[in-house]
């Protein structure tokens, strides 16, 4: 995770990963401005094929299992799934479980984080009730549901996800554990970049924001 050890004093402003970045520039927003604070080379978040990957979502690192590198351990012993101990649900910008908009895991086929652009990412797992609980599961598909193929079997709701994946590919191979990489269409995105297929070099470069 980029910026894992960034504190509220690392930058001239509070730029911790959990801090909202509304109304900031693209440079501040992209990777939360943490490209100079990469993860330790031996730190990994495992994505086990065919099983679930459990992420921790919280308003403060002190509310997670990683509290040792936070100012204090503020985990809720009576409710381990509490996202924001001592605060109301307005702290994570919702009015209830039915109001949360979910989180997604996405991958980019580029090993150099500084070369990655927003349109390089492909979503491969979603949790539609994120950020309601601290422990948030993401299903890692295999077999008939193997990434990087995207189709209706992933059970995404109709909407932007369909547009992104269906319209961006010239061809989609049949789902398979050994499926070829889909062929990207040569279309110009709204950002002005041309989409082209990337080499199959995978590195985890994202993180789940606490908000």
C-alpha positions in Angstrom: 0.0 0.0 0.0 1.4 3.4 -1.0 1.4 5.9 1.8 0.9 3.3 4.6 3.1 5.2 7.0 2.2 8.7 6.0 1.0 10.7 9.0 -0.9 13.9 9.4 2.5 15.8 9.6 4.3 14.1 6.6 2.9 16.8 4.2 2.1 20.5 4.9 -1.5 19.3 5.1 -3.2 16.1 6.4 -2.6 13.7 3.6 -3.1 10.4 5.4 -4.7 7.7 3.1 -8.0 8.0 5.0 -8.2 11.8 4.4 -10.7 12.9 1.8 -9.2 14.5 -1.3 -12.2 16.4 -2.6 -11.4 19.6 -4.5 -7.7 18.8 -4.8 -5.6 18.6 -8.0 -5.1 15.4 -10.0 -1.5 15.2 -8.7 -2.8 15.3 -5.1 -5.6 12.8 -6.0 -3.7 10.2 -8.0 -2.3 7.6 -5.7 -3.3 10.1 -3.0 -0.1 11.9 -3.8 1.9 9.0 -2.2 4.0 7.8 -5.2 7.1 8.8 -3.2 6.0 6.6 -0.3 5.8 3.1 -1.9 5.1 -0.1 0.1 8.0 -2.0 1.6 9.4 -4.5 -1.0 8.4 -7.5 1.1 4.9 -6.4 2.0 2.1 -8.0 0.0 -1.6 -8.3 0.0 -2.5 -11.7 -1.1 -5.3 -12.4 -3.6 -5.9 -16.1 -3.4 -7.6 -17.5 -6.5 -11.0 -19.0 -5.9 -11.2 -17.7 -2.3 -11.8 -14.4 -0.7 -9.4 -11.6 0.1 -10.2 -9.7 3.2 -9.3 -6.0 3.4 -9.6 -3.8 6.4 -11.5 -0.5 5.9 -11.4 2.2 8.6 -11.5 5.9 9.3 -8.2 5.6 11.2 -5.3 3.1 11.0 -5.6 2.8 14.8 -8.9 1.1 14.3 -7.3 -1.8 12.3 -4.9 -4.7 12.9 -2.1 -2.3 11.9 -2.6 0.0 14.9 1.0 -0.5 16.1 2.1 2.1 13.6 -0.7 4.5 14.5 -0.7 7.0 17.4 -3.1 4.7 19.4 -5.1 1.5 19.3 -8.7 2.6 19.0 -10.3 -0.7 17.9 -13.8 -1.3 19.2 -13.5 -4.4 21.4 -17.3 -4.8 21.6 -17.7 -4.5 17.8 -14.6 -5.5 15.9 -16.2 -4.6 12.6 -16.7 -1.0 13.6 -15.3 1.2 10.9 -15.0 4.4 12.8 -14.9 3.8 16.6 -16.3 6.7 18.7 -17.9 8.3 15.6 -21.2 8.2 13.9 -21.8 6.7 10.4 -21.6 10.3 9.0 -17.9 9.9 9.4 -17.8 7.6 6.4 -20.3 9.5 4.4 -23.4 7.4 4.5 -26.8 7.3 6.1 -27.0 3.5 6.4 -26.0 0.2 4.8 -28.4 0.7 1.9 -26.7 4.0 1.1 -23.1 2.9 0.7 -21.8 2.7 -2.8 -19.3 -0.1 -2.6 -15.6 -0.6 -3.3 -13.7 -2.3 -6.1 -10.3 -3.9 -6.6 -8.7 -3.2 -9.9 -5.4 -4.2 -11.6 -3.1 -2.5 -14.2 -0.8 -4.5 -16.4 2.2 -2.3 -15.7 4.9 -2.8 -13.1 6.0 0.9 -12.9 3.5 2.8 -10.8 4.6 6.1 -12.3 3.6 5.0 -15.8 0.1 3.9 -14.8 -2.8 6.0 -16.0 -6.4 5.9 -14.6 -7.7 4.1 -17.8 -5.1 1.3 -17.4 -7.1 -0.2 -14.5 -9.5 -3.1 -14.9 -11.9 -4.0 -12.1 -11.8 -7.6 -11.1 -13.8 -7.8 -7.9 -16.3 -5.6 -6.1 -18.0 -5.5 -2.7 -21.2 -3.5 -2.9 -21.6 -3.0 0.9 -18.2 -1.5 1.4 -17.5 0.6 3.6 -20.0 -0.7 6.0 -17.7 -3.1 7.9 -14.1 -3.0 8.9 -13.4 -6.5 7.5 -14.5 -6.4 3.9 -14.3 -9.4 1.7 -13.5 -9.4 -2.1 -14.1 -12.7 -4.0 -11.2 -13.9 -6.1 -12.7 -15.7 -9.1 -11.3 -18.7 -10.9 -12.6 -21.3 -13.4 -15.6 -19.9 -15.3 -15.1 -16.6 -13.6 -11.4 -16.1 -14.2 -10.0 -12.5 -14.7 -8.9 -10.8 -16.8 -12.1 -11.6 -18.8 -15.1 -9.5 -17.9 -18.7 -10.4 -18.8 -22.1 -10.7 -17.3 -21.1 -13.7 -15.1 -19.4 -11.3 -12.8 -22.9 -10.2 -11.7 -22.1 -6.5 -11.9 -25.1 -4.2 -11.9 -26.0 -2.6 -15.2 -24.2 0.8 -15.6 -20.8 2.3 -16.0 -19.0 -1.0 -15.4 -20.6 -2.6 -18.5 -19.8 0.5 -20.6 -16.1 0.5 -19.6 -15.5 -3.2 -20.2 -17.7 -4.0 -23.2 -17.0 -0.8 -25.2 -13.2 -0.9 -24.5 -12.4 -4.3 -26.0 -12.3 -5.4 -29.6 -12.5 -9.0 -28.5 -13.1 -10.9 -25.2 -11.9 -14.5 -24.9 -14.1 -17.1 -23.2 -13.6 -17.3 -19.5 -10.8 -19.7 -18.5 -8.0 -20.1 -15.9 -5.6 -19.7 -18.9 -7.6 -17.1 -20.8 -5.7 -14.7 -23.1 -5.6 -11.0 -22.3 -8.6 -9.2 -23.9 -7.7 -7.1 -27.0 -8.2 -3.4 -26.2 -9.9 -1.2 -28.8 -7.9 1.7 -30.2 -10.2 4.4 -28.9 -9.4 7.9 -27.5 -10.5 8.3 -23.9 -11.9 11.6 -22.6 -8.4 12.3 -21.0 -6.9 12.3 -24.5 -4.9 9.1 -24.1 -5.1 6.3 -26.6 -5.9 2.9 -25.1 -3.4 0.2 -26.0 -2.8 -3.3 -24.6 -0.2 -3.4 -21.8 2.3 -6.2 -21.2 1.2 -8.8 -18.8 3.3 -7.6 -15.9 1.3 -7.3 -12.7 2.0 -5.4 -9.6 -0.3 -4.4 -6.8 -0.3 -0.6 -6.7 -3.6 0.5 -5.2 -5.2 0.8 -1.8 -8.6 1.1 -0.4 -9.4 4.5 1.0 -10.9 4.8 4.4 -13.7 7.0 3.1 
